[in-house]
Amino acid sequence: MKRRTTALVAAAVTAAVAAAGGAAWYMTQPKKDKPNPKKRYLACVGDSITFGAGVVMARKSQAWPYLLEKLLGVDCQVLNYGISGATAQNEGDKPYRSTDFFATALSVKADTYLYMLGTNDSKPYNWNAKNYEANVREMLEDLKATGGRVIVLFPPKAFPNKKGKIAFDISDDVIKDEIIPILGRLAEEYNLSVIDLYKYTEGHPEYFVDGVHPNAAGNSAIASFVFSKLRDLWDDNLIF
């Protein structure tokens, strides 16, 4: 009996490890969303917050881009091109441009692009204000060249844990005091609309599973907020 119990425990542990490994692989190896030619596209360029790492095992139903798609209605498709760990900086530890997702995003020629990269750039071993601004500028210019509407999203606030440390070496001070001002300046320079997720989330630590990645409630709240801002922008007849 004891031997059987030990075997069952070992099997359970093995299954748990395999599941964790599968989740980790899924987080770093996303499949590209395929455009439906019968619909209008809204493409999201971003990192794990966009990808849905906080709801990884149910991301197709709970990540904010897919929830946004439901709010937009049957005529619109939201393409999620979020990459976990991605940086805007080409010299970051995981440059978005080092994947082929940016080329894919450009090739679909979406009606609207939602751009949100910066959280991983804030890490101390990644952060370089000059490089970040230059690389974001290049990406925004490439997105604008598609003819689609480009909207800049300010990254959400990053919350510390009980020990005062923010997960994954993210720096909230860099996000707030350096990244957001840079994004704001570039948005103004290129006459781009902005959706401020930092201000929206700064009073809601309960929206995050680990202080950085939105949980199911956080993704739902973000999707609703983005949708409300898009509805405001629809008034100028430039979106869809």
Backbone as CSV, one residue per row, in Angstrom:
resi,resn,N_x,N_y,N_z,CA_x,CA_y,CA_z,C_x,C_y,C_z
1,MET,0.834,-1.204,0.000,0.000,0.000,0.000,0.869,1.254,0.000
2,LYS,1.920,1.215,0.853,2.826,2.358,0.940,3.527,2.596,-0.381
3,ARG,3.921,1.454,-1.012,4.619,1.576,-2.297,3.701,2.180,-3.354
4,ARG,2.419,1.768,-3.339,1.462,2.285,-4.307,1.231,3.782,-4.093
5,THR,1.117,4.204,-2.822,0.925,5.619,-2.510,2.097,6.454,-2.991
6,THR,3.301,5.917,-2.767,4.511,6.625,-3.212,4.529,6.783,-4.727
7,ALA,4.100,5.732,-5.412,4.070,5.781,-6.871,3.060,6.805,-7.369
8,LEU,1.901,6.873,-6.692,0.882,7.841,-7.077,1.357,9.266,-6.860
9,VAL,2.036,9.494,-5.740,2.575,10.822,-5.450,3.609,11.208,-6.494
10,ALA,4.487,10.246,-6.829,5.521,10.516,-7.829,4.901,10.849,-9.172
11,ALA,3.829,10.119,-9.533,3.150,10.383,-10.805,2.514,11.765,-10.815
12,ALA,1.932,12.144,-9.673,1.303,13.455,-9.577,2.334,14.564,-9.717
13,VAL,3.484,14.388,-9.056,4.560,15.377,-9.140,5.058,15.490,-10.569
14,THR,5.242,14.335,-11.217,5.704,14.337,-12.609,4.726,15.072,-13.517
15,ALA,3.431,14.823,-13.300,2.405,15.496,-14.109,2.417,16.995,-13.885
16,ALA,2.604,17.403,-12.618,2.640,18.829,-12.298,3.835,19.504,-12.954
17,VAL,4.979,18.835,-12.896,6.186,19.385,-13.522,6.000,19.494,-15.029
18,ALA,5.389,18.455,-15.622,5.153,18.473,-17.061,4.208,19.601,-17.445
19,ALA,3.168,19.791,-16.613,2.221,20.876,-16.885,2.896,22.225,-16.793
20,ALA,3.736,22.398,-15.770,4.464,23.656,-15.612,5.396,23.887,-16.784
21,GLY,6.064,22.812,-17.208,6.956,22.928,-18.355,6.202,23.277,-19.610
22,GLY,5.003,22.655,-19.765,4.178,22.966,-20.928,3.732,24.403,-20.924
23,ALA,3.372,24.918,-19.745,2.954,26.321,-19.638,4.107,27.243,-19.983
24,ALA,5.306,26.904,-19.482,6.472,27.733,-19.769,6.769,27.751,-21.265
25,TRP,6.665,26.573,-21.915,6.912,26.522,-23.356,5.872,27.353,-24.092
26,TYR,4.624,27.224,-23.685,3.530,27.947,-24.342,3.709,29.446,-24.206
27,MET,4.255,29.881,-23.071,4.461,31.310,-22.842,5.518,31.884,-23.762
28,THR,6.491,31.057,-24.157,7.594,31.572,-24.958,7.493,31.180,-26.432
29,GLN,6.541,30.319,-26.775,6.391,29.865,-28.152,4.963,30.078,-28.657
30,PRO,4.484,31.312,-28.663,3.110,31.544,-29.112,2.978,31.325,-30.614
31,LYS,1.788,30.908,-31.019,1.493,30.792,-32.435,0.863,32.095,-32.922
32,LYS,1.194,32.464,-34.126,0.646,33.704,-34.675,-0.846,33.541,-34.970
33,ASP,-1.613,34.548,-34.596,-3.023,34.563,-34.969,-3.128,34.748,-36.484
34,LYS,-4.001,33.977,-37.091,-4.187,34.074,-38.534,-5.353,35.005,-38.857
35,PRO,-5.122,35.995,-39.712,-6.186,36.949,-40.057,-7.333,36.271,-40.804
36,ASN,-8.526,36.712,-40.502,-9.710,36.288,-41.229,-9.998,37.348,-42.288
37,PRO,-9.833,37.032,-43.553,-9.970,38.052,-44.613,-11.351,38.681,-44.693
38,LYS,-12.331,38.093,-44.034,-13.681,38.636,-44.065,-13.915,39.693,-42.990
39,LYS,-12.872,39.935,-42.163,-13.038,40.877,-41.061,-12.011,42.003,-41.135
40,ARG,-12.248,43.047,-40.348,-11.272,44.116,-40.192,-10.366,43.755,-39.030
41,TYR,-9.092,44.165,-39.151,-8.109,43.736,-38.172,-7.712,44.867,-37.227
42,LEU,-7.537,44.507,-35.986,-6.873,45.352,-35.007,-5.733,44.510,-34.456
43,ALA,-4.487,44.917,-34.677,-3.327,44.117,-34.299,-2.634,44.692,-33.069
44,CYS,-2.319,43.822,-32.122,-1.675,44.226,-30.872,-0.205,43.829,-30.898
45,VAL,0.675,44.805,-30.800,2.123,44.579,-30.727,2.543,44.807,-29.285
46,GLY,3.068,43.772,-28.633,3.397,43.938,-27.222,4.189,42.779,-26.650
47,ASP,4.202,42.720,-25.318,4.976,41.700,-24.610,4.035,40.713,-23.921
48,SER,4.477,40.149,-22.786,3.683,39.125,-22.106,2.373,39.657,-21.553
49,ILE,2.300,40.953,-21.288,1.048,41.549,-20.808,-0.008,41.465,-21.903
50,THR,0.409,41.695,-23.129,-0.479,41.557,-24.274,-0.724,40.083,-24.599
51,PHE,0.322,39.289,-24.552,0.217,37.861,-24.845,-0.804,37.170,-23.947
52,GLY,-0.773,37.510,-22.658,-1.689,36.893,-21.712,-1.013,35.935,-20.764
53,ALA,0.228,36.263,-20.333,0.990,35.351,-19.478,0.338,35.120,-18.117
54,GLY,-0.438,36.074,-17.644,-1.085,35.916,-16.347,-2.267,34.972,-16.372
55,VAL,-2.719,34.621,-17.579,-3.836,33.683,-17.755,-3.444,32.665,-18.821
56,VAL,-2.195,32.224,-18.767,-1.579,31.525,-19.892,-2.345,30.284,-20.332
57,MET,-2.915,29.534,-19.413,-3.589,28.302,-19.800,-4.987,28.551,-20.375
58,ALA,-5.450,29.800,-20.281,-6.759,30.145,-20.846,-6.660,31.442,-21.635
59,ARG,-5.496,31.709,-22.199,-5.254,33.013,-22.804,-6.160,33.286,-24.006
60,LYS,-6.545,32.276,-24.745,-7.393,32.477,-25.919,-8.788,32.969,-25.555
61,SER,-9.144,32.811,-24.293,-10.452,33.292,-23.859,-10.353,34.411,-22.829
62,GLN,-9.153,34.552,-22.173,-9.055,35.505,-21.072,-8.026,36.610,-21.263
63,ALA,-7.115,36.505,-22.218,-6.160,37.597,-22.460,-6.920,38.808,-22.999
64,TRP,-6.485,40.000,-22.617,-7.283,41.190,-22.933,-7.520,41.418,-24.436
65,PRO,-6.575,41.088,-25.340,-6.892,41.298,-26.760,-8.088,40.470,-27.229
66,TYR,-8.217,39.241,-26.724,-9.338,38.397,-27.154,-10.652,38.842,-26.510
67,LEU,-10.563,39.349,-25.294,-11.751,39.922,-24.664,-12.177,41.197,-25.394
68,LEU,-11.191,41.971,-25.840,-11.490,43.166,-26.625,-12.202,42.793,-27.920
69,GLU,-11.762,41.715,-28.539,-12.387,41.268,-29.780,-13.879,41.001,-29.582
70,LYS,-14.224,40.383,-28.455,-15.633,40.103,-28.168,-16.427,41.401,-28.023
71,LEU,-15.802,42.401,-27.420,-16.480,43.678,-27.246,-16.651,44.425,-28.566
72,LEU,-15.696,44.253,-29.467,-15.744,44.956,-30.748,-16.820,44.399,-31.670
73,GLY,-17.159,43.125,-31.513,-18.223,42.559,-32.331,-17.720,41.655,-33.444
74,VAL,-18.645,41.054,-34.147,-18.327,39.978,-35.091,-17.592,40.459,-36.329
75,ASP,-17.642,41.746,-36.629,-17.000,42.242,-37.846,-15.516,42.532,-37.660
76,CYS,-15.027,42.455,-36.429,-13.640,42.815,-36.130,-12.872,41.625,-35.567
77,GLN,-11.616,41.547,-35.916,-10.725,40.525,-35.377,-9.538,41.211,-34.718
78,VAL,-9.212,40.802,-33.501,-8.041,41.327,-32.813,-6.931,40.291,-32.904
79,LEU,-5.839,40.668,-33.526,-4.684,39.786,-33.700,-3.694,40.038,-32.573
80,ASN,-3.431,39.020,-31.793,-2.536,39.146,-30.636,-1.122,38.760,-31.031
81,TYR,-0.249,39.767,-31.181,1.143,39.525,-31.516,2.053,39.852,-30.332
82,GLY,1.570,39.533,-29.131,2.381,39.729,-27.937,3.412,38.623,-27.780
83,ILE,4.618,38.998,-27.366,5.713,38.046,-27.149,6.231,38.208,-25.722
84,SER,6.198,37.150,-24.941,6.665,37.217,-23.557,8.136,37.606,-23.498
85,GLY,8.440,38.586,-22.650,9.817,39.025,-22.455,10.323,40.021,-23.476
86,ALA,9.491,40.385,-24.455,9.963,41.214,-25.564,10.292,42.638,-25.131
87,THR,11.335,43.180,-25.752,11.740,44.566,-25.544,11.608,45.336,-26.851
88,ALA,11.381,46.636,-26.735,11.418,47.495,-27.912,12.848,47.710,-28.369
89,GLN,13.763,47.687,-27.408,15.165,47.938,-27.726,15.784,46.756,-28.472
90,ASN,16.459,47.072,-29.557,17.123,46.032,-30.335,18.285,45.398,-29.583
91,GLU,18.786,46.085,-28.565,19.877,45.542,-27.759,19.382,45.024,-26.407
92,GLY,18.073,44.870,-26.256,17.532,44.279,-25.051,17.784,42.782,-25.020
93,ASP,17.380,42.127,-23.927,17.657,40.697,-23.817,16.722,39.845,-24.674
94,LYS,15.627,40.431,-25.192,14.755,39.720,-26.120,14.068,40.730,-27.035
95,PRO,14.789,41.237,-28.019,14.221,42.262,-28.909,13.004,41.742,-29.679
96,TYR,11.965,42.541,-29.713,10.775,42.159,-30.468,11.121,41.935,-31.938
97,ARG,12.020,42.745,-32.451,12.403,42.617,-33.863,13.217,41.359,-34.145
98,SER,13.725,40.696,-33.104,14.481,39.462,-33.328,13.545,38.307,-33.670
99,THR,12.250,38.494,-33.444,11.250,37.515,-33.866,10.689,37.960,-35.211
100,ASP,9.875,37.113,-35.817,9.254,37.516,-37.079,7.836,38.047,-36.859
101,PHE,7.474,38.294,-35.599,6.133,38.766,-35.306,5.915,40.196,-35.779
102,PHE,6.967,41.029,-35.704,6.780,42.408,-36.150,6.558,42.453,-37.656
103,ALA,7.332,41.662,-38.388,7.143,41.598,-39.841,5.748,41.087,-40.174
104,THR,5.269,40.131,-39.388,3.914,39.619,-39.606,2.875,40.697,-39.333
105,ALA,3.060,41.430,-38.233,2.124,42.499,-37.893,2.055,43.540,-39.006
106,LEU,3.203,43.876,-39.558,3.230,44.844,-40.649,2.548,44.292,-41.898
107,SER,2.753,43.014,-42.147,2.256,42.427,-43.394,0.740,42.320,-43.442
108,VAL,0.079,42.228,-42.272,-1.386,42.084,-42.294,-2.083,43.405,-42.599
109,LYS,-1.322,44.511,-42.493,-1.868,45.849,-42.779,-3.200,46.061,-42.051
110,ALA,-3.110,45.983,-40.741,-4.301,46.130,-39.903,-4.897,47.525,-40.044
111,ASP,-6.193,47.622,-39.814,-6.851,48.928,-39.800,-6.309,49.775,-38.645
112,THR,-6.018,49.089,-37.506,-5.532,49.777,-36.314,-4.478,48.917,-35.625
113,TYR,-3.437,49.570,-35.134,-2.408,48.893,-34.347,-2.400,49.450,-32.925
114,LEU,-2.384,48.551,-31.951,-2.196,48.941,-30.560,-0.773,48.550,-30.175
115,TYR,0.039,49.551,-29.820,1.464,49.330,-29.560,1.750,49.498,-28.069
116,MET,2.307,48.447,-27.441,2.662,48.553,-26.025,3.911,47.716,-25.720
117,LEU,5.053,48.360,-25.796,6.325,47.743,-25.411,7.076,48.706,-24.503
118,GLY,7.641,48.181,-23.434,8.393,49.032,-22.515,8.621,48.402,-21.152
119,THR,7.720,47.533,-20.730,7.848,46.944,-19.396,9.162,46.192,-19.249
120,ASN,9.512,45.357,-20.211,10.772,44.604,-20.126,11.989,45.484,-20.381
121,ASP,11.777,46.573,-21.115,12.879,47.518,-21.335,13.308,48.180,-20.038
122,SER,12.409,48.220,-19.050,12.702,48.906,-17.788,13.694,48.161,-16.905
123,LYS,13.971,46.907,-17.223,14.916,46.133,-16.411,16.282,46.818,-16.424
124,PRO,16.990,46.833,-15.295,18.254,47.587,-15.217,19.295,47.165,-16.246
125,TYR,19.333,45.898,-16.609,20.313,45.429,-17.589,19.861,45.682,-19.024
126,ASN,18.626,46.151,-19.198,18.121,46.502,-20.533,18.039,48.004,-20.769
127,TRP,17.775,48.758,-19.699,17.363,50.135,-19.894,18.440,51.045,-20.433
128,ASN,18.124,51.712,-21.524,18.933,52.767,-22.115,17.953,53.724,-22.787
129,ALA,17.755,54.879,-22.195,16.720,55.797,-22.652,16.902,56.190,-24.114
130,LYS,18.129,56.457,-24.515,18.391,56.886,-25.886,18.038,55.782,-26.872
131,ASN,18.465,54.555,-26.576,18.171,53.438,-27.472,16.673,53.152,-27.520
132,TYR,16.036,53.222,-26.349,14.597,52.943,-26.306,13.829,53.921,-27.188
133,GLU,14.115,55.195,-27.042,13.403,56.191,-27.838,13.654,55.997,-29.327
134,ALA,14.904,55.712,-29.691,15.235,55.529,-31.105,14.526,54.306,-31.683
135,ASN,14.508,53.207,-30.927,13.907,51.977,-31.438,12.390,52.046,-31.463
136,VAL,11.780,52.687,-30.481,10.327,52.874,-30.517,9.955,53.762,-31.699
137,ARG,10.735,54.809,-31.921,10.485,55.705,-33.054,10.472,54.910,-34.360
138,GLU,11.455,54.041,-34.535,11.541,53.236,-35.754,10.317,52.336,-35.911
139,MET,9.895,51.719,-34.808,8.751,50.814,-34.869,7.466,51.573,-35.193
140,LEU,7.284,52.729,-34.576,6.089,53.521,-34.845,6.054,53.996,-36.295
141,GLU,7.206,54.373,-36.818,7.261,54.797,-38.218,6.902,53.645,-39.153
142,ASP,7.400,52.453,-38.838,7.078,51.286,-39.663,5.587,50.969,-39.600
143,LEU,5.002,51.081,-38.417,3.571,50.814,-38.276,2.747,51.857,-39.030
144,LYS,3.129,53.124,-38.928,2.411,54.183,-39.628,2.493,53.993,-41.144
145,ALA,3.613,53.460,-41.619,3.814,53.281,-43.056,2.851,52.263,-43.659
146,THR,2.220,51.437,-42.824,1.243,50.471,-43.332,-0.053,51.157,-43.749
147,GLY,-0.246,52.385,-43.283,-1.496,53.089,-43.554,-2.544,52.890,-42.480
148,GLY,-2.240,52.059,-41.491,-3.181,51.815,-40.409,-3.089,52.885,-39.337
149,ARG,-4.133,52.986,-38.524,-4.136,53.900,-37.385,-3.276,53.281,-36.282
150,VAL,-2.368,54.039,-35.682,-1.487,53.547,-34.623,-1.857,54.222,-33.312
151,ILE,-2.089,53.421,-32.295,-2.432,53.923,-30.967,-1.395,53.412,-29.980
152,VAL,-0.849,54.307,-29.186,0.177,53.956,-28.204,-0.469,53.691,-26.851
153,LEU,-0.167,52.539,-26.288,-0.640,52.211,-24.947,0.502,52.382,-23.946
154,PHE,0.276,53.167,-22.901,1.250,53.242,-21.825,1.159,51.956,-21.015
155,PRO,2.293,51.343,-20.672,2.258,50.084,-19.918,1.580,50.251,-18.561
156,PRO,0.995,49.166,-18.037,0.388,49.231,-16.708,1.429,49.457,-15.621
157,LYS,0.961,49.845,-14.455,1.831,49.968,-13.296,2.327,48.583,-12.895
158,ALA,3.562,48.511,-12.408,4.130,47.263,-11.886,4.190,47.360,-10.364
159,PHE,3.617,46.384,-9.679,3.489,46.421,-8.230,4.511,45.513,-7.550
160,PRO,5.074,45.957,-6.430,6.014,45.112,-5.673,5.275,44.049,-4.867
161,ASN,5.998,42.988,-4.516,5.426,41.967,-3.642,5.554,42.402,-2.178
162,LYS,5.243,41.517,-1.264,5.260,41.862,0.151,6.651,42.225,0.643
163,LYS,7.671,41.765,-0.059,9.053,42.083,0.315,9.550,43.360,-0.359
164,GLY,8.671,43.998,-1.121,9.036,45.252,-1.774,9.749,45.089,-3.093
165,LYS,9.790,43.880,-3.629,10.492,43.627,-4.877,9.484,43.387,-5.997
166,ILE,9.744,43.972,-7.160,8.896,43.752,-8.326,9.426,42.561,-9.111
167,ALA,8.536,41.694,-9.532,8.923,40.471,-10.240,9.655,40.769,-11.542
168,PHE,10.523,39.831,-11.905,11.209,39.847,-13.199,12.122,41.059,-13.397
169,ASP,12.542,41.669,-12.294,13.470,42.816,-12.345,12.871,44.046,-13.018
170,ILE,11.542,44.089,-13.123,10.871,45.253,-13.715,11.041,46.458,-12.789
171,SER,11.260,47.631,-13.370,11.376,48.869,-12.591,10.172,49.756,-12.859
172,ASP,9.318,49.891,-11.863,8.149,50.761,-12.032,8.564,52.221,-12.148
173,ASP,9.650,52.594,-11.460,10.120,53.983,-11.552,10.531,54.332,-12.978
174,VAL,11.194,53.396,-13.649,11.601,53.645,-15.031,10.372,53.729,-15.930
175,ILE,9.407,52.850,-15.705,8.179,52.897,-16.506,7.497,54.252,-16.346
176,LYS,7.334,54.675,-15.103,6.589,55.906,-14.821,7.354,57.166,-15.209
177,ASP,8.634,57.224,-14.857,9.382,58.478,-14.981,10.153,58.622,-16.286
178,GLU,10.362,57.512,-17.010,11.146,57.614,-18.241,10.425,57.050,-19.464
179,ILE,9.896,55.841,-19.347,9.264,55.212,-20.508,7.993,55.948,-20.926
180,ILE,7.118,56.219,-19.988,5.862,56.884,-20.340,6.098,58.289,-20.903
181,PRO,6.977,59.091,-20.336,7.253,60.387,-20.969,7.791,60.262,-22.397
182,ILE,8.642,59.263,-22.642,9.150,59.057,-24.000,8.017,58.684,-24.941
183,LEU,7.186,57.746,-24.519,6.054,57.343,-25.352,5.113,58.518,-25.602
184,GLY,4.901,59.328,-24.579,4.043,60.483,-24.735,4.589,61.480,-25.743
185,ARG,5.894,61.735,-25.675,6.516,62.669,-26.623,6.410,62.154,-28.055
186,LEU,6.687,60.871,-28.242,6.634,60.303,-29.586,5.211,60.291,-30.121
187,ALA,4.254,59.984,-29.261,2.854,59.999,-29.692,2.450,61.400,-30.144
188,GLU,2.884,62.408,-29.401,2.565,63.786,-29.773,3.267,64.169,-31.074
189,GLU,4.524,63.757,-31.211,5.283,64.088,-32.410,4.629,63.502,-33.662
190,TYR,4.135,62.273,-33.545,3.544,61.597,-34.698,2.023,61.714,-34.747
191,ASN,1.480,62.532,-33.848,0.036,62.761,-33.805,-0.738,61.453,-33.627
192,LEU,-0.298,60.663,-32.642,-0.915,59.377,-32.357,-1.753,59.468,-31.085
193,SER,-2.844,58.749,-31.055,-3.667,58.675,-29.853,-2.977,57.815,-28.795
194,VAL,-3.316,58.073,-27.542,-2.710,57.364,-26.411,-3.814,56.776,-25.533
195,ILE,-3.576,55.566,-25.039,-4.429,54.959,-24.015,-3.550,54.701,-22.800
196,ASP,-3.871,55.349,-21.685,-3.006,55.338,-20.507,-3.399,54.211,-19.548
197,LEU,-2.786,53.043,-19.731,-3.063,51.920,-18.836,-2.362,52.079,-17.491
198,TYR,-1.307,52.887,-17.457,-0.618,53.089,-16.183,-1.546,53.791,-15.196
199,LYS,-2.096,54.894,-15.617,-2.998,55.644,-14.745,-4.223,54.808,-14.385
200,TYR,-4.707,54.033,-15.348,-5.903,53.231,-15.109,-5.658,52.136,-14.069
201,THR,-4.459,51.552,-14.070,-4.194,50.403,-13.194,-3.478,50.757,-11.894
202,GLU,-3.005,51.988,-11.733,-2.122,52.278,-10.605,-2.792,52.111,-9.248
203,GLY,-4.093,52.115,-9.180,-4.773,51.891,-7.909,-5.343,50.498,-7.765
204,HIS,-4.895,49.567,-8.632,-5.514,48.240,-8.658,-4.489,47.103,-8.641
205,PRO,-3.799,46.911,-7.538,-2.873,45.771,-7.458,-3.590,44.435,-7.580
206,GLU,-4.886,44.410,-7.278,-5.649,43.162,-7.358,-5.849,42.694,-8.796
207,TYR,-5.505,43.522,-9.767,-5.630,43.139,-11.165,-4.490,42.241,-11.641
208,PHE,-3.484,42.020,-10.803,-2.268,41.349,-11.258,-1.976,40.091,-10.455
209,VAL,-1.579,39.060,-11.165,-1.296,37.784,-10.520,0.047,37.807,-9.801
210,ASP,0.979,38.611,-10.296,2.317,38.663,-9.721,2.850,40.091,-9.626
211,GLY,1.973,41.061,-9.757,2.368,42.460,-9.738,2.659,43.027,-11.116
212,VAL,2.839,42.141,-12.096,3.196,42.573,-13.452,2.183,42.099,-14.489
213,HIS,1.777,40.839,-14.401,0.886,40.258,-15.407,-0.568,40.270,-14.935
214,PRO,-1.463,40.816,-15.728,-2.874,40.853,-15.342,-3.468,39.452,-15.179
215,ASN,-4.274,39.291,-14.137,-5.032,38.057,-13.953,-6.322,38.150,-14.773
216,ALA,-7.236,37.217,-14.572,-8.473,37.216,-15.360,-9.253,38.510,-15.174
217,ALA,-9.374,38.954,-13.919,-10.096,40.200,-13.651,-9.377,41.392,-14.263
218,GLY,-8.055,41.406,-14.179,-7.279,42.500,-14.743,-7.385,42.563,-16.247
219,ASN,-7.322,41.415,-16.902,-7.472,41.384,-18.355,-8.848,41.872,-18.781
220,SER,-9.856,41.472,-18.032,-11.214,41.915,-18.343,-11.345,43.426,-18.185
221,ALA,-10.765,43.954,-17.121,-10.833,45.393,-16.875,-10.082,46.166,-17.963
222,ILE,-8.904,45.677,-18.339,-8.108,46.348,-19.367,-8.836,46.329,-20.707
223,ALA,-9.415,45.187,-21.053,-10.153,45.091,-22.314,-11.307,46.096,-22.344
224,SER,-12.032,46.207,-21.251,-13.158,47.135,-21.190,-12.684,48.582,-21.283
225,PHE,-11.563,48.881,-20.630,-11.024,50.240,-20.660,-10.552,50.605,-22.067
226,VAL,-9.822,49.700,-22.698,-9.346,49.955,-24.060,-10.539,50.129,-24.995
227,PHE,-11.544,49.295,-24.839,-12.738,49.399,-25.675,-13.423,50.754,-25.504
228,SER,-13.504,51.218,-24.260,-14.147,52.518,-24.016,-13.372,53.645,-24.686
229,LYS,-12.049,53.548,-24.678,-11.234,54.582,-25.319,-11.355,54.500,-26.841
230,LEU,-11.430,53.286,-27.372,-11.618,53.140,-28.811,-12.963,53.723,-29.246
231,ARG,-13.965,53.535,-28.430,-15.278,54.109,-28.756,-15.202,55.631,-28.821
232,ASP,-14.419,56.235,-27.929,-14.231,57.685,-27.980,-13.562,58.090,-29.286
233,LEU,-12.592,57.281,-29.732,-11.853,57.605,-30.942,-12.698,57.356,-32.194
234,TRP,-13.677,56.486,-32.093,-14.541,56.235,-33.244,-15.270,57.505,-33.684
235,ASP,-15.431,58.425,-32.777,-16.156,59.656,-33.099,-15.482,60.454,-34.199
236,ASP,-14.143,60.243,-34.358,-13.462,61.009,-35.403,-13.401,60.248,-36.716
237,ASN,-14.095,59.091,-36.780,-14.219,58.302,-38.001,-12.890,57.803,-38.557
238,LEU,-11.903,57.683,-37.681,-10.588,57.212,-38.142,-10.309,55.768,-37.756
239,ILE,-11.178,55.170,-36.965,-11.011,53.773,-36.574,-12.204,52.988,-37.098
240,PHE,-11.906,51.980,-37.908,-12.962,51.144,-38.463,-14.007,52.020,-39.096
